[in-house]
Amino acid sequence: MRLEILSRVRSSPPSSEVPATARPLRSWLLCGIGAVCAIAVVELGLVPLTTPLNNVWSPILADRLDGEVREVRRFTETIAASHFSLSRARLTGNPPLSGAATGVILGDSHVEAVEVPDRETMGAIVERSLRSADTRINVRQYGWYGSDVPKYVQVAPEITQVWDPVWVVVVITASDLGPDILTAGVRLVRGTDGHWGVTAESAPARIGRARKIAEQVLSSSGLIYHLAKRGQTAGLPIIRAKNEFGAGKASLRPGGIPLPERTLIALDALREAYGERLRILFATDVGIDGLAPESPAENAVLAACASLGLRCASTRAPMIQDRLDSARLSRGFTNSVPGEGHLNTVGHTLAAETILRNLVRVRP
């Protein structure tokens, strides 16, 4: 009897051992804690590589050459730090010259250029080259991610009032010529006097609660922002709406008047806004092999320039020649798809050379 009791005591589990029914719960709890810790470590690791999204900028009318500087860090296409004025002018990294003339470059994210260092942007190269030829000039660059022609027309009064530029180079891509430049948001309209102007929605569209939460998460989480950008590049359905036609194909969206007529309107509106100062640079995409044919948008821009008598150039020829001579890619980065995406340092150099060769005269 005594042996039987001792045997039962020895075979019974210690009081400190977790019951079998509690083990799955503890495993899930530990897994969750581990996941949270891993996410926290990644978020902390990304802090030096990315700047929280902040779209609060001062008006261009408040821009100054010697104003405060804002640093922006990104890592979705290479790892880079770029610098802006508080009015969103992309700085060139060259010291400003007091009393010098000003040239302005306008465009979308290719001019915003958060992927390349300040001194390697097209504006920085143009500025240094002109100064080395004894031309006293400051180059001001303004780029807005996702912008199009109506934006460039809209800012014309501020640009001309603040800088009185000797020339204005507008960098055009196919994304600048979609049907919505005449139909939605900030859009071109013809006034009663027959001239083109810009109008915007009188009241902002209502934003749902889910979208507000998503924007707050994107503005505070470097990890979520990076994953969203990667997903957009991959064309995931959850964020495909704004990327449905891919980079450089926005002009081919159905709807509205045909692309050639639409392009003629867009460039005519730019001509009215900037007059003889206007220059047009088409930033083309020659593909990874350098053999991609002219896009419908490129042909439409060159034809419209000829019709309106505008000074216009395309980066196609120098990009193809550089691809054949040096086997370099003008788009893409070490951590992105080769030959696709934004202009890299090679692309900015070739864009600057095209501007200097075809659009801007060197005047001592």
Backbone hydrogen bonds, N-H to C=O, Kabsch-Sander energy under -0.5 kcal/mol:
donor,donor_aa,acceptor,acceptor_aa,energy
5,I,1,M,-1.8
6,L,2,R,-2.2
7,S,3,L,-2.1
8,R,4,E,-1.9
9,V,5,I,-2.2
10,R,6,L,-2.4
11,S,7,S,-1.8
12,S,8,R,-1.2
17,E,14,P,-1.3
22,A,19,P,-1.4
23,R,19,P,-0.7
23,R,20,A,-0.8
26,R,22,A,-2.2
27,S,23,R,-2.4
28,W,24,P,-2.5
29,L,25,L,-2.3
30,L,26,R,-2.7
31,C,27,S,-2.3
32,G,28,W,-2.5
33,I,29,L,-2.5
34,G,30,L,-2.4
35,A,31,C,-2.3
36,V,32,G,-2.5
37,C,33,I,-2.4
38,A,34,G,-2.4
39,I,35,A,-2.6
40,A,36,V,-2.4
41,V,37,C,-2.4
42,V,38,A,-2.4
43,E,39,I,-2.9
44,L,40,A,-2.4
45,G,41,V,-2.2
46,L,42,V,-1.6
47,V,43,E,-0.8
47,V,44,L,-0.6
49,L,46,L,-1.4
50,T,46,L,-1.3
50,T,47,V,-0.5
51,T,73,R,-2.0
57,W,55,N,-0.9
58,S,86,L,-3.2
62,A,59,P,-1.7
63,D,60,I,-2.2
67,G,64,R,-1.2
70,R,84,F,-3.3
72,V,82,S,-3.2
74,R,80,A,-2.1
80,A,74,R,-2.2
80,A,78,T,-0.5
82,S,72,V,-3.2
84,F,70,R,-2.7
85,S,89,A,-2.1
86,L,68,E,-0.7
88,R,85,S,-1.8
90,R,88,R,-0.5
90,R,141,Q,-2.5
91,L,83,H,-2.5
91,L,89,A,-0.6
98,S,96,P,-0.5
100,A,97,L,-1.3
101,A,136,R,-1.4
103,G,138,N,-2.7
104,V,167,W,-2.2
105,I,140,R,-2.6
106,L,169,V,-2.8
107,G,142,Y,-1.6
111,V,108,D,-1.4
112,E,108,D,-2.1
113,A,109,S,-2.5
116,V,113,A,-1.3
120,E,117,P,-1.6
121,T,118,D,-1.5
125,I,121,T,-2.0
126,V,122,M,-2.4
127,E,123,G,-2.5
128,R,124,A,-2.4
129,S,125,I,-2.5
130,L,126,V,-2.5
131,R,127,E,-2.2
132,S,128,R,-2.3
133,A,129,S,-0.8
133,A,130,L,-0.5
134,D,131,R,-1.8
135,T,130,L,-2.4
136,R,134,D,-0.7
137,I,135,T,-0.8
138,N,101,A,-2.7
140,R,103,G,-2.9
140,R,138,N,-0.5
141,Q,90,R,-0.7
142,Y,105,I,-2.6
143,G,88,R,-0.6
144,W,107,G,-1.7
147,S,144,W,-2.2
149,V,176,D,-1.3
151,K,148,D,-1.2
152,Y,148,D,-1.2
153,V,149,V,-2.1
154,Q,150,P,-2.5
155,V,151,K,-1.8
156,A,153,V,-1.1
159,I,155,V,-2.6
160,T,156,A,-2.7
161,Q,157,P,-1.8
162,V,158,E,-2.6
163,W,159,I,-2.2
164,D,159,I,-0.7
164,D,160,T,-0.9
166,V,102,T,-2.5
167,W,102,T,-0.6
168,V,277,R,-2.8
169,V,104,V,-2.9
170,V,168,V,-0.6
170,V,279,R,-2.9
171,V,106,L,-3.1
171,V,169,V,-0.6
172,I,170,V,-0.7
172,I,281,L,-3.0
176,D,173,T,-1.8
177,L,174,A,-1.6
178,G,175,S,-0.6
181,I,178,G,-1.8
182,L,179,P,-1.6
184,A,180,D,-1.8
187,R,185,G,-0.7
187,R,199,T,-2.7
188,L,181,I,-3.4
189,V,197,G,-2.2
191,G,189,V,-0.6
191,G,195,H,-3.4
194,G,191,G,-1.9
197,G,189,V,-3.1
199,T,187,R,-2.4
208,G,206,R,-0.5
212,K,208,G,-2.2
213,I,209,R,-2.3
214,A,210,A,-2.3
215,E,211,R,-2.6
216,Q,212,K,-2.1
217,V,213,I,-2.3
218,L,214,A,-2.5
219,S,215,E,-2.0
220,S,216,Q,-0.8
220,S,217,V,-0.8
221,S,217,V,-2.3
222,G,220,S,-0.6
225,Y,221,S,-2.0
226,H,222,G,-2.3
227,L,223,L,-2.5
228,A,224,I,-2.6
229,K,225,Y,-2.3
230,R,226,H,-2.3
231,G,227,L,-2.5
232,Q,228,A,-2.3
233,T,229,K,-2.1
234,A,230,R,-2.0
235,G,231,G,-0.8
235,G,232,Q,-0.7
236,L,231,G,-2.3
239,I,236,L,-1.5
240,R,237,P,-1.0
243,N,240,R,-1.0
244,E,241,A,-0.7
246,G,243,N,-1.4
249,K,246,G,-1.5
252,L,249,K,-1.8
253,R,250,A,-1.6
262,R,258,P,-2.5
263,T,259,L,-2.8
264,L,260,P,-2.0
265,I,261,E,-2.0
266,A,262,R,-2.3
267,L,263,T,-2.6
268,D,264,L,-1.9
269,A,265,I,-2.4
270,L,266,A,-1.8
271,R,267,L,-2.2
272,E,268,D,-2.2
273,A,269,A,-1.8
274,Y,270,L,-2.3
275,G,271,R,-2.5
277,R,274,Y,-1.5
278,L,275,G,-1.5
279,R,168,V,-2.5
280,I,311,R,-2.4
281,L,170,V,-2.4
282,F,313,A,-2.9
283,A,172,I,-2.4
283,A,281,L,-0.7
284,T,282,F,-1.1
290,G,287,G,-0.7
292,A,286,V,-2.4
299,N,295,S,-2.2
300,A,296,P,-2.3
301,V,297,A,-2.5
302,L,298,E,-2.4
303,A,299,N,-2.2
304,A,300,A,-2.4
305,C,301,V,-2.5
306,A,302,L,-1.9
307,S,303,A,-2.1
308,L,304,A,-2.4
309,G,305,C,-1.1
310,L,305,C,-2.3
311,R,278,L,-0.5
312,C,310,L,-0.6
313,A,280,I,-2.0
315,T,282,F,-2.1
319,M,315,T,-2.1
320,I,316,R,-2.7
321,Q,317,A,-2.6
322,D,318,P,-2.5
323,R,319,M,-2.1
324,L,320,I,-2.2
325,D,321,Q,-2.7
326,S,322,D,-2.9
327,A,322,D,-0.6
327,A,323,R,-1.0
328,R,322,D,-0.8
332,G,342,H,-1.6
336,S,333,F,-1.7
339,G,331,R,-1.7
340,E,337,V,-1.8
344,N,330,S,-1.9
348,H,344,N,-2.5
349,T,345,T,-2.1
350,L,346,V,-2.4
351,A,347,G,-2.3
352,A,348,H,-2.5
353,E,349,T,-2.4
354,T,350,L,-2.0
355,I,351,A,-2.2
356,L,352,A,-2.5
357,R,353,E,-2.1
358,N,354,T,-2.3
359,L,355,I,-2.2
360,V,355,I,-2.1
361,R,359,L,-0.5
363,R,361,R,-0.7
